[in-house]
Amino acid sequence: MILGVGRAIVEELGAQGKHEVILWSRRDPSELKIPGVNTLQVTDYSHENLVNLLKGTHTVLAFFNPMSDPGSQNQIALIDAAVAANVTRFAPSEWAGKVRSGIKMYDMKLPVLDHLENLNKDKTVIEWGLFQPGLLMDYLAHPCPPSKHFDTFPLLFDLENARACLVEDGSAPLVFTSSADVAKVVARAIDYPGTWTVDGGIVGQRTSYKEVVQTAEKITGQKFTIYTLRPEDLERGDFISPWVPAYAPNLSAETMRDVVVPFISGWALGIYRGVADVSPVWNERFPDLHYETVEEMLRGAWARFQAQKKAEH
Ligand SMILES: NC(=O)c1ccc[n+]([C@@H]2O[C@H](COP(=O)([O-])OP(=O)(O)OC[C@H]3O[C@@H](n4cnc5c(N)ncnc54)[C@H](OP(=O)(O)O)[C@@H]3O)[C@@H](O)[C@H]2O)c1
C-alpha cells in the first residue's frame, strides 16, 4: 500500500489536477481511492507489459520500498521499460539523503543509480533526477502525524515519551522536510522547464537533533531523557541504548537484531556523518515556496496528541 512520501505526492498531484496521474500498485485498486488519481493494478513486471502500459507517459516517479524489491529488480525493469517507451523523465525511489555515502544500509539503492548512470553513459536516453528531502519531518510527529496515510515510528526521537537517542551530543546538522512540502516541490518540478539533476536536495529546515529536543521541551514542558550513542558502536552495527526505536511494538528478537538494529543504527550513523545534510537545490529553483518548520510540526503533533488523550478519557 502506498504510504509515506509517495502517497503525499500522489495526493498533491491529484488535487492540483494539472496532469493525468496514474498510480500503479500490485494491490486491488479499490483500496486506493485518491481524488484526481486513476489507480491501475500492475502485477506483471515483464518488459513487454510495462512498455505497453507506459506508452504516452511523460514522467515516472518511483516509490518502491527497496527492502521489498530484492536487487531492485522491479524498479530496474520499470526503468528499462520507461526508456523503451520514450518516457521523458524518471525519479528513482530515493526520497532521502545524499547518495553513495558509504553507509551500508543505503547500499540496496545503489543498483538503481548504477543502472541509470550506465544507461546515460554515452548519450542521454532518459532524463533522471533525485528528490532528497533529508529526513521526512513527519516522523517527529509520531504518534500523531499530520496525515493518517503516513506511517510513522519514533525515529530516534519520541515526542510521546519524551526521549531521544543522540549520537554524541546530537549537534550534527541535518535536514528535515515534511512530506507535504516534498509533494509541493515535486508538483512544481513536474512542470519545471530546466533539466532534473542528480543533486536534488530539498531543505524544509536545516537543524540538529539536539535543537529538535530543545524545541520539543519548550513546546511540551517535559524534560527529555537522552540516550547517547557512540559512532564507533554504530560503525560496528551495534545500537547500545536502553531504548531501541522500532517501527512496530513487540517485534521478535530476530527481527530486532536483523532488521531494526541495522536500520536504526544506519540512520543514526548516516545523520552523524551528514548524509541527511542536503543542499537547497530545489529551494533555489522555486524560491517562492515556504516550508514547514520543525517547531510548527511539533506544535501540531503535540496539539493532536493532547486532543487524542482528552478524547480517550
Ligand atoms: N527520507 C525519509 O525519511 C524516508 C522515510 C521513509 C521512506 N523513504 C524512502 O521513500 C521511498 C518509499 O518508501 P516507503 O517507506 O514510503 O515505502 P512503502 O510505502 O513501504 O512502499 C512504497 C511502494 O513500494 C511498492 N513496492 C514494494 N516492493 C515492491 C515490489 N517488489 N514491486 C513493486 N512495487 C513494490 C509498494 O507497492 P504496492 O502498492 O504494490 O504494495 C508500495 O506502493 C523509499 O525510497 C524509501 O527509502 C524515505
Ligand as a Chemical Component Dictionary entry (heavy atoms), coordinates in Angstrom:
data_LIG
# 
_chem_comp.id                   LIG 
_chem_comp.type                 NON-POLYMER 
_chem_comp.pdbx_formal_charge   0 
_chem_comp.three_letter_code    LIG 
# 
loop_
_chem_comp_atom.comp_id 
_chem_comp_atom.atom_id 
_chem_comp_atom.alt_atom_id 
_chem_comp_atom.type_symbol 
_chem_comp_atom.charge 
_chem_comp_atom.model_Cartn_x 
_chem_comp_atom.model_Cartn_y 
_chem_comp_atom.model_Cartn_z 
_chem_comp_atom.pdbx_ordinal 
LIG N1  N1  N 0  13.716 10.345 3.911  1  
LIG C1  C1  C 0  12.995 9.624  4.721  2  
LIG O1  O1  O 0  12.841 9.952  5.913  3  
LIG C2  C2  C 0  12.284 8.402  4.204  4  
LIG C3  C3  C 0  11.417 7.710  5.047  5  
LIG C4  C4  C 0  10.736 6.610  4.547  6  
LIG C5  C5  C 0  10.940 6.205  3.232  7  
LIG N2  N2  N 1  11.816 6.892  2.455  8  
LIG C6  C6  C 0  12.058 6.455  1.067  9  
LIG O2  O2  O 0  10.843 6.584  0.321  10 
LIG C7  C7  C 0  10.730 5.521  -0.615 11 
LIG C8  C8  C 0  9.406  4.801  -0.385 12 
LIG O3  O3  O 0  9.474  4.191  0.884  13 
LIG P1  P1  P 0  8.168  3.933  1.772  14 
LIG O4  O4  O 0  8.626  3.529  3.131  15 
LIG O5  O5  O -1 7.252  5.121  1.622  16 
LIG O6  O6  O 0  7.613  2.691  1.014  17 
LIG P2  P2  P 0  6.260  1.885  1.228  18 
LIG O7  O7  O 0  5.112  2.799  1.476  19 
LIG O8  O8  O 0  6.524  0.766  2.189  20 
LIG O9  O9  O 0  6.113  1.227  -0.214 21 
LIG C9  C9  C 0  6.036  2.064  -1.349 22 
LIG C10 C10 C 0  5.628  1.234  -2.520 23 
LIG O10 O10 O 0  6.605  0.231  -2.816 24 
LIG C11 C11 C 0  5.919  -0.704 -3.637 25 
LIG N3  N3  N 0  6.701  -1.936 -3.706 26 
LIG C12 C12 C 0  7.404  -2.521 -2.721 27 
LIG N4  N4  N 0  8.008  -3.629 -3.174 28 
LIG C13 C13 C 0  7.670  -3.740 -4.493 29 
LIG C14 C14 C 0  7.961  -4.668 -5.496 30 
LIG N5  N5  N 0  8.762  -5.708 -5.268 31 
LIG N6  N6  N 0  7.422  -4.475 -6.715 32 
LIG C15 C15 C 0  6.617  -3.430 -6.972 33 
LIG N7  N7  N 0  6.293  -2.487 -6.046 34 
LIG C16 C16 C 0  6.819  -2.655 -4.823 35 
LIG C17 C17 C 0  4.584  -0.882 -2.936 36 
LIG O11 O11 O 0  3.664  -1.153 -3.935 37 
LIG P3  P3  P 0  2.255  -1.904 -3.719 38 
LIG O12 O12 O 0  1.264  -0.796 -3.636 39 
LIG O13 O13 O 0  2.157  -2.678 -4.972 40 
LIG O14 O14 O 0  2.337  -2.737 -2.483 41 
LIG C18 C18 C 0  4.324  0.489  -2.332 42 
LIG O15 O15 O 0  3.353  1.238  -3.025 43 
LIG C19 C19 C 0  11.965 4.646  -0.406 44 
LIG O16 O16 O 0  12.959 5.003  -1.332 45 
LIG C20 C20 C 0  12.410 4.991  1.000  46 
LIG O17 O17 O 0  13.784 4.788  1.201  47 
LIG C21 C21 C 0  12.464 7.990  2.909  48 
# 
loop_
_chem_comp_bond.comp_id 
_chem_comp_bond.atom_id_1 
_chem_comp_bond.atom_id_2 
_chem_comp_bond.value_order 
_chem_comp_bond.pdbx_ordinal 
LIG N1  C1  SING 1  
LIG C1  O1  DOUB 2  
LIG C1  C2  SING 3  
LIG C2  C3  SING 4  
LIG C2  C21 DOUB 5  
LIG C3  C4  DOUB 6  
LIG C4  C5  SING 7  
LIG C5  N2  DOUB 8  
LIG N2  C6  SING 9  
LIG N2  C21 SING 10 
LIG C6  O2  SING 11 
LIG C6  C20 SING 12 
LIG O2  C7  SING 13 
LIG C7  C8  SING 14 
LIG C7  C19 SING 15 
LIG C8  O3  SING 16 
LIG O3  P1  SING 17 
LIG P1  O4  DOUB 18 
LIG P1  O5  SING 19 
LIG P1  O6  SING 20 
LIG O6  P2  SING 21 
LIG P2  O7  DOUB 22 
LIG P2  O8  SING 23 
LIG P2  O9  SING 24 
LIG O9  C9  SING 25 
LIG C9  C10 SING 26 
LIG C10 O10 SING 27 
LIG C10 C18 SING 28 
LIG O10 C11 SING 29 
LIG C11 N3  SING 30 
LIG C11 C17 SING 31 
LIG N3  C12 SING 32 
LIG N3  C16 SING 33 
LIG C12 N4  DOUB 34 
LIG N4  C13 SING 35 
LIG C13 C14 SING 36 
LIG C13 C16 DOUB 37 
LIG C14 N5  SING 38 
LIG C14 N6  DOUB 39 
LIG N6  C15 SING 40 
LIG C15 N7  DOUB 41 
LIG N7  C16 SING 42 
LIG C17 O11 SING 43 
LIG C17 C18 SING 44 
LIG O11 P3  SING 45 
LIG P3  O12 DOUB 46 
LIG P3  O13 SING 47 
LIG P3  O14 SING 48 
LIG C18 O15 SING 49 
LIG C19 O16 SING 50 
LIG C19 C20 SING 51 
LIG C20 O17 SING 52 
# 
